[in-house]
Structures are given as structure tokens and as C-alpha cells.
Amino acid sequence: MPNAQNIELIASRSLIIRGLRVMLDADLAELYAVPTKVLNQAVKRNRARFPDDFMFQLTFEEKQEVVTNCDHLNRLKFSKKLPYAFTEHGAIQAANVLNSSQAIAVGVYVVRAFVRLRELVVSNKQLTRRLDELEQRIELIMASHDEAITELINALRQLMTTEATPHRPIGFIHPKK
């Protein structure tokens, strides 16, 4: 089932919660083709394999925010249980504790998806840095242009405000006696 196109599907299911890129237990269970309950039971049986940096449980507020922002998670809206969030390492460990060929095969694609997302973040940071550099250069150029335009406007104002010299009237003028 998994192929290169599914990497994008897996990547689209990842979320950023508490500053970490994670996947929820419901999404992992769907990818590993097991019920969410089975995944969570396997994790509870092997809790020592899942330290806090591999997996954590969402708070009620985090769950509400995720359900609000992600349409594919509407089924969690009325669930009384708080979902678990798995980091990249936690997703691989979940595949290992499930010990099914489907979970192992999909686990490889999950890793590839997380790596791809990490590459995108790095390239995005590089792009942001380049844009900042361009913006600074443009500001410097605009500052020099502003000075030149200001000088030009001042010169034009000086030309417009020269004192009018008295002109001789046109025609014959009688000399005053």
C-alpha cells in the first residue's frame, strides 16, 4: 500500500503541537491499519519504550484546538479520551511494538515524511534569511533614492521661488516730469 505519493499524505497528517512535529494516535493507527484502541494498548504495555520526548497526551484545550483546525479529526470531537501525540521517534517505536508487516512498512514512510518536512523547514528558513537580506538591500537603495528625490524637489522649489524682477511695461511711456 505505501508508496512515494503517500509520503505527502503522511506529511499532511503531521501537526505541530508544543513546538514539536507530531502525529496523533488516530492517524498513526489508520496508517498502520489497526484500531486506535489496539495501538494505545500496545503502547501502554510497552510504556518504557515511550519516554516523554517520544509521546505525550494532549490536554483538553489542545484536543479542542486540533479538532477545530483539522477536519479529518472530527471523529475525536466527542471522544472522552484525550489523544496521544507521537513524535517521529515515537511513531517508529509504535510500529515496532505493533510488530506487523504493515506497521513496519508504513513506519519507513513515516520516517521519510518527517525527514521531508524537516528539509522543508530548513529550506524555508534559508528562504526567509534571503528575503530579509533583499529587504535590507532595497531599504538602503530606497534611502539613497529618497535623498536624491528630496534634493531634486528642493532645487525645483528654489527655481519656482526666485524673486520676480521688475519688468518694463510694454509700449511708449511718457517720461514723468
Backbone bond lengths (Angstrom), bond angles and torsions (degrees), N, CA, C in turn:
res aa  C-N    CA-C-N  psi(-1)  N-CA   C-N-CA  omega(-1)  CA-C   N-CA-C  phi
1 M - - - 1.451 - - 1.525 112.29 -
2 P 1.355 120.38 -48.37 1.451 118.67 -176.40 1.519 111.89 -70.36
3 N 1.310 116.07 140.18 1.456 121.88 174.57 1.518 108.52 -146.48
4 A 1.323 116.00 -175.66 1.467 119.95 -174.89 1.529 111.97 -62.83
5 Q 1.335 117.66 -33.13 1.469 119.24 -179.88 1.527 111.52 -68.68
6 N 1.321 116.15 -27.71 1.463 118.98 -179.09 1.522 112.79 -72.67
7 I 1.335 117.01 -14.79 1.462 119.39 175.83 1.522 109.34 -60.32
8 E 1.341 115.96 -40.45 1.467 119.83 178.39 1.528 111.05 -66.04
9 L 1.330 117.07 -37.98 1.465 120.45 177.10 1.526 110.19 -62.67
10 I 1.320 115.68 -45.21 1.463 120.10 179.15 1.526 109.87 -62.62
11 A 1.325 116.17 -43.29 1.470 120.32 179.90 1.526 111.00 -62.78
12 S 1.332 116.50 -35.46 1.469 119.05 -179.45 1.529 111.63 -69.89
13 R 1.311 117.48 -21.62 1.464 121.10 179.48 1.526 112.39 -86.22
14 S 1.308 117.87 -9.05 1.463 119.38 -179.97 1.525 109.47 -80.52
15 L 1.311 115.38 147.34 1.463 122.82 -177.27 1.525 109.14 -128.09
16 I 1.309 115.88 161.38 1.463 119.75 172.91 1.523 107.17 -109.32
17 I 1.322 115.10 113.57 1.459 122.39 179.67 1.522 107.07 -130.54
18 R 1.321 115.98 132.19 1.472 122.66 -177.92 1.531 111.27 56.28
19 G 1.310 116.21 30.75 1.458 120.76 178.14 1.513 114.15 79.16
20 L 1.328 117.80 6.42 1.466 122.18 -179.76 1.520 109.69 -115.86
21 R 1.322 116.25 145.44 1.456 120.65 174.52 1.526 106.97 -84.44
22 V 1.326 116.08 120.44 1.463 121.68 -173.93 1.525 110.68 -135.73
23 M 1.322 114.21 167.68 1.467 122.27 169.78 1.521 107.02 -126.33
24 L 1.319 116.25 141.17 1.460 120.34 -179.67 1.522 110.68 -79.46
25 D 1.330 115.08 157.02 1.459 120.51 -177.83 1.525 112.26 -58.51
26 A 1.324 118.03 -36.39 1.470 120.86 -179.40 1.527 110.87 -64.66
27 D 1.337 116.99 -41.06 1.466 120.42 179.09 1.521 111.28 -69.18
28 L 1.336 117.07 -41.73 1.468 119.75 178.38 1.527 110.81 -63.81
29 A 1.322 116.12 -42.85 1.462 119.60 179.78 1.528 110.44 -61.41
30 E 1.318 116.59 -40.37 1.467 120.44 178.05 1.530 110.58 -63.11
31 L 1.326 116.57 -43.57 1.466 120.08 179.14 1.525 111.85 -65.58
32 Y 1.332 116.40 -39.46 1.461 120.66 -178.84 1.527 112.55 -82.72
33 A 1.327 116.98 0.73 1.468 123.74 177.15 1.526 112.20 59.89
34 V 1.326 115.97 43.29 1.462 121.58 174.40 1.526 107.63 -134.23
35 P 1.316 118.01 155.60 1.464 119.13 174.96 1.535 110.73 -65.55
36 T 1.300 116.33 150.49 1.470 121.08 -179.66 1.523 110.44 -58.20
37 K 1.315 116.35 -37.15 1.464 121.17 179.95 1.529 110.99 -60.49
38 V 1.331 116.99 -41.02 1.468 121.41 179.93 1.526 110.07 -65.84
39 L 1.327 116.39 -43.17 1.468 120.36 178.36 1.526 110.25 -60.08
40 N 1.323 116.71 -48.50 1.466 119.99 -178.25 1.527 112.14 -65.49
41 Q 1.329 117.92 -34.64 1.467 120.67 176.75 1.526 110.61 -65.75
42 A 1.335 116.59 -42.51 1.466 120.29 178.71 1.527 110.58 -63.10
43 V 1.316 116.11 -38.78 1.469 120.16 178.97 1.529 109.96 -66.75
44 K 1.333 117.90 -42.59 1.466 120.76 -179.92 1.525 111.69 -65.35
45 R 1.333 116.97 -35.82 1.462 120.37 177.65 1.528 111.45 -67.54
46 N 1.323 116.65 -26.79 1.464 121.72 -177.28 1.530 110.71 -119.10
47 R 1.316 117.22 42.59 1.469 121.86 -173.98 1.526 112.36 -57.94
48 A 1.318 118.66 -30.31 1.469 121.67 -179.19 1.528 111.65 -64.77
49 R 1.317 117.29 -22.77 1.471 121.10 179.86 1.525 112.58 -83.16
50 F 1.321 117.31 -4.16 1.460 121.45 -175.95 1.532 111.08 -124.26
51 P 1.331 117.10 79.89 1.472 118.26 175.25 1.529 110.26 -66.88
52 D 1.310 115.88 173.65 1.468 120.95 -175.30 1.523 113.46 -61.23
53 D 1.336 117.80 -26.67 1.464 118.70 179.46 1.526 112.00 -84.06
54 F 1.339 118.18 -3.07 1.465 122.21 175.18 1.528 111.19 -98.34
55 M 1.345 115.98 -31.33 1.457 120.31 -173.04 1.525 109.56 -158.21
56 F 1.323 116.43 145.04 1.461 120.79 173.82 1.521 108.04 -150.42
57 Q 1.335 115.28 158.74 1.461 120.72 178.99 1.522 108.90 -95.22
58 L 1.314 115.84 136.34 1.459 120.94 -179.85 1.525 110.40 -70.86
59 T 1.315 116.32 151.60 1.458 120.91 172.05 1.530 107.74 -81.27
60 F 1.320 116.52 169.82 1.462 120.14 179.66 1.525 110.76 -61.33
61 E 1.338 116.62 -41.27 1.470 120.75 -179.60 1.528 110.96 -64.87
62 E 1.341 116.41 -42.10 1.468 120.01 178.57 1.524 110.56 -63.31
63 K 1.334 116.00 -40.48 1.466 120.17 178.47 1.524 110.21 -61.66
64 Q 1.331 116.81 -45.54 1.465 120.50 179.71 1.527 110.84 -60.32
65 E 1.319 116.95 -42.71 1.465 120.57 -179.87 1.526 111.07 -64.68
66 V 1.320 116.98 -43.24 1.466 121.03 179.90 1.523 110.40 -63.49
67 V 1.313 117.25 -45.11 1.468 121.09 -179.65 1.524 110.23 -63.70
68 T 1.323 116.53 -38.00 1.464 120.60 179.70 1.522 111.57 -67.18
69 N 1.324 116.87 -40.75 1.464 121.03 -173.95 1.521 114.60 -87.03
70 C 1.316 118.53 -20.58 1.467 121.40 -175.26 1.523 110.01 -118.39
71 D 1.312 116.07 110.52 1.464 120.82 -177.80 1.524 112.51 -62.33
72 H 1.328 116.94 -35.58 1.463 118.98 -176.04 1.534 112.37 -71.33
73 L 1.332 117.97 -5.85 1.462 121.09 179.55 1.531 112.74 -106.64
74 N 1.318 117.29 18.42 1.469 120.78 179.50 1.521 112.33 -59.67
75 R 1.329 116.94 -27.27 1.465 119.62 -179.24 1.534 111.77 -65.40
76 L 1.344 117.10 -17.26 1.468 120.77 178.33 1.525 112.59 -85.41
77 K 1.318 116.08 -8.23 1.466 121.02 -172.76 1.530 112.70 -55.50
78 F 1.312 117.02 -44.44 1.460 120.63 -175.32 1.525 112.60 -103.99
79 S 1.317 117.17 8.95 1.459 121.17 177.82 1.524 109.72 -71.87
80 K 1.325 115.98 136.61 1.457 120.09 179.37 1.521 111.57 -80.47
81 K 1.324 116.60 -22.03 1.460 120.58 -177.78 1.517 110.50 -87.97
82 L 1.308 115.18 142.42 1.463 120.41 176.80 1.527 108.94 -83.86
83 P 1.316 117.91 133.07 1.465 120.01 -177.47 1.527 112.08 -73.11
84 Y 1.318 114.67 159.33 1.455 121.89 174.45 1.520 108.56 -97.69
85 A 1.321 115.33 146.71 1.461 121.67 176.47 1.522 107.54 -114.17
86 F 1.330 116.22 130.79 1.459 122.19 -178.21 1.523 109.93 -111.66
87 T 1.324 116.37 130.14 1.459 120.33 173.43 1.525 108.06 -76.72
88 E 1.320 116.20 -178.75 1.469 120.47 179.46 1.527 110.78 -55.49
89 H 1.324 116.54 -46.17 1.465 120.11 -179.02 1.525 111.17 -68.50
90 G 1.311 116.57 -36.49 1.457 120.11 177.90 1.518 112.35 -66.37
91 A 1.340 116.90 -36.00 1.468 120.58 178.57 1.528 110.50 -65.00
92 I 1.324 116.74 -40.50 1.468 120.25 177.90 1.523 110.15 -67.23
93 Q 1.314 116.39 -43.15 1.458 119.89 179.57 1.525 110.38 -62.97
94 A 1.335 117.29 -36.19 1.469 120.44 177.14 1.522 110.27 -63.35
95 A 1.328 116.98 -40.37 1.469 120.10 177.08 1.523 110.10 -62.40
96 N 1.322 116.93 -37.88 1.467 120.38 179.99 1.525 112.17 -68.22
97 V 1.329 118.18 -40.07 1.461 119.07 -178.49 1.522 111.51 -75.62
98 L 1.328 117.82 -25.67 1.465 119.48 176.33 1.517 110.58 -71.69
99 N 1.313 116.46 -33.60 1.460 122.76 173.62 1.527 112.98 55.90
100 S 1.328 116.56 42.74 1.462 120.06 173.66 1.521 108.02 -117.62
101 S 1.316 116.41 154.23 1.466 119.65 -178.82 1.526 110.80 -63.74
102 Q 1.332 116.96 -37.32 1.469 121.27 177.76 1.528 110.33 -61.75
103 A 1.323 117.12 -45.16 1.464 120.78 -178.76 1.521 110.94 -64.87
104 I 1.312 117.89 -40.91 1.464 121.03 179.92 1.522 110.41 -66.27
105 A 1.334 117.39 -43.46 1.470 120.91 -179.91 1.527 111.09 -64.16
106 V 1.317 116.84 -43.92 1.460 120.11 -179.72 1.525 110.12 -70.71
107 G 1.329 117.58 -32.13 1.463 121.16 178.19 1.511 112.52 -56.42
108 V 1.323 116.60 -37.98 1.466 121.10 177.36 1.525 109.94 -62.39
109 Y 1.314 116.94 -42.94 1.462 120.63 179.74 1.528 111.81 -69.92
110 V 1.317 116.60 -32.35 1.464 119.70 176.18 1.527 109.70 -63.44
111 V 1.331 116.60 -44.03 1.466 120.25 177.61 1.521 110.00 -61.03
112 R 1.324 117.16 -45.18 1.466 120.35 179.61 1.527 111.20 -61.40
113 A 1.313 116.67 -38.28 1.469 119.97 179.16 1.528 110.67 -66.04
114 F 1.335 117.23 -43.74 1.461 119.80 178.29 1.532 111.11 -63.74
115 V 1.326 117.34 -39.96 1.469 120.89 177.88 1.519 109.80 -63.43
116 R 1.324 116.90 -43.12 1.475 120.83 179.13 1.529 110.71 -61.30
117 L 1.311 116.79 -42.80 1.465 120.41 178.60 1.526 110.99 -64.52
118 R 1.332 117.16 -38.51 1.458 120.57 177.68 1.527 110.35 -63.27
119 E 1.345 117.28 -40.81 1.466 121.35 177.73 1.528 110.64 -63.23
120 L 1.329 116.74 -40.70 1.461 120.02 178.80 1.522 111.69 -63.81
121 V 1.313 117.07 -38.75 1.462 120.51 178.80 1.525 110.03 -64.45
122 V 1.343 116.85 -42.87 1.466 120.51 179.61 1.520 110.23 -63.85
123 S 1.338 117.50 -45.53 1.463 119.53 -179.82 1.525 110.59 -66.43
124 N 1.325 117.36 -32.82 1.460 121.20 177.15 1.532 110.41 -65.65
125 K 1.330 117.30 -39.84 1.462 120.59 177.71 1.520 110.50 -65.15
126 Q 1.344 116.98 -39.90 1.463 120.27 178.12 1.522 110.12 -64.20
127 L 1.311 116.81 -42.48 1.460 121.02 179.12 1.532 110.66 -63.41
128 T 1.310 117.02 -41.41 1.459 121.00 177.82 1.524 110.90 -62.06
129 R 1.329 116.64 -42.47 1.461 120.48 178.50 1.519 110.63 -62.26
130 R 1.335 117.56 -43.89 1.470 121.38 179.35 1.527 111.00 -63.15
131 L 1.326 117.11 -41.43 1.463 120.43 178.09 1.529 111.28 -63.34
132 D 1.326 116.58 -39.19 1.464 119.79 177.12 1.525 111.27 -62.85
133 E 1.344 116.70 -41.33 1.463 120.60 177.89 1.526 110.65 -62.59
134 L 1.329 117.00 -44.49 1.462 120.55 178.76 1.526 111.42 -62.51
135 E 1.302 116.39 -40.90 1.462 120.50 179.55 1.530 110.73 -62.16
136 Q 1.328 117.16 -41.44 1.464 120.39 178.39 1.526 110.94 -64.56
137 R 1.339 117.22 -41.68 1.463 120.29 178.72 1.522 110.75 -63.64
138 I 1.308 117.01 -42.20 1.468 120.59 179.76 1.524 110.27 -64.78
139 E 1.325 117.11 -39.86 1.464 119.94 178.01 1.522 111.05 -61.79
140 L 1.341 117.78 -40.23 1.466 120.85 177.28 1.521 111.05 -63.94
141 I 1.319 115.95 -44.46 1.467 120.20 179.60 1.524 109.89 -63.85
142 M 1.320 116.71 -43.85 1.463 120.41 -179.67 1.530 110.86 -64.08
143 A 1.316 117.41 -35.72 1.466 120.27 178.57 1.524 110.31 -62.90
144 S 1.338 117.26 -42.48 1.471 119.50 179.07 1.530 110.30 -68.33
145 H 1.317 117.42 -37.05 1.469 120.66 176.99 1.527 110.66 -65.66
146 D 1.315 116.40 -39.73 1.465 120.22 178.72 1.526 110.88 -60.36
147 E 1.334 115.69 -41.75 1.469 119.31 178.56 1.527 110.72 -63.11
148 A 1.330 117.46 -43.97 1.467 121.25 -179.34 1.526 110.71 -64.26
149 I 1.315 117.04 -41.55 1.469 120.86 179.93 1.528 109.96 -66.10
150 T 1.315 117.48 -40.02 1.464 121.15 178.35 1.530 110.60 -62.21
151 E 1.333 116.72 -43.31 1.472 120.25 177.71 1.526 110.86 -62.18
152 L 1.319 117.73 -41.88 1.460 122.35 179.40 1.533 110.87 -62.89
153 I 1.301 117.47 -43.99 1.465 121.48 179.34 1.526 110.40 -63.63
154 N 1.324 117.26 -41.93 1.468 120.35 178.48 1.526 111.20 -63.16
155 A 1.335 117.44 -40.68 1.468 120.91 178.67 1.521 110.46 -64.14
156 L 1.331 117.30 -41.85 1.466 120.59 178.22 1.526 111.20 -64.03
157 R 1.290 117.81 -39.33 1.468 121.03 178.84 1.530 110.80 -64.68
158 Q 1.335 115.94 -38.72 1.465 118.96 177.93 1.522 110.83 -63.97
159 L 1.322 116.35 -39.86 1.462 119.62 178.67 1.527 111.11 -66.42
160 M 1.305 117.27 -35.04 1.459 120.91 -178.30 1.527 112.04 -76.03
161 T 1.308 118.34 -24.84 1.461 120.62 -174.93 1.524 113.29 -102.42
162 T 1.322 118.69 17.00 1.470 118.88 177.31 1.516 108.30 -65.00
163 E 1.309 115.00 143.47 1.460 119.84 -177.55 1.520 109.92 -67.22
164 A 1.300 114.72 137.99 1.467 119.81 179.65 1.528 108.70 -74.89
165 T 1.318 116.31 126.94 1.472 120.60 177.38 1.514 108.24 -81.33
166 P 1.370 117.77 144.66 1.467 119.25 -179.15 1.527 109.94 -66.28
167 H 1.281 116.02 127.29 1.464 121.52 179.29 1.526 109.44 -94.06
168 R 1.298 113.97 148.41 1.468 118.62 173.85 1.503 108.37 -76.87
169 P 1.305 116.79 138.56 1.457 118.80 178.62 1.523 110.40 -66.51
170 I 1.286 114.61 151.30 1.453 120.60 179.95 1.533 108.76 -81.76
171 G 1.306 115.27 140.78 1.464 120.26 176.95 1.527 112.40 104.04
172 F 1.350 113.81 -175.40 1.459 120.06 -178.53 1.516 109.13 -85.26
173 I 1.311 115.79 132.83 1.453 121.04 -179.61 1.527 108.11 -120.43
174 H 1.300 114.37 129.06 1.461 119.61 175.77 1.507 109.34 -72.04
175 P 1.300 113.27 132.57 1.461 114.60 175.58 1.529 110.21 -68.49
176 K 1.224 116.44 140.16 1.459 121.68 -178.65 1.517 108.43 -79.86
177 K 1.267 114.13 138.22 1.444 118.90 -179.53 1.448 111.99 -101.49
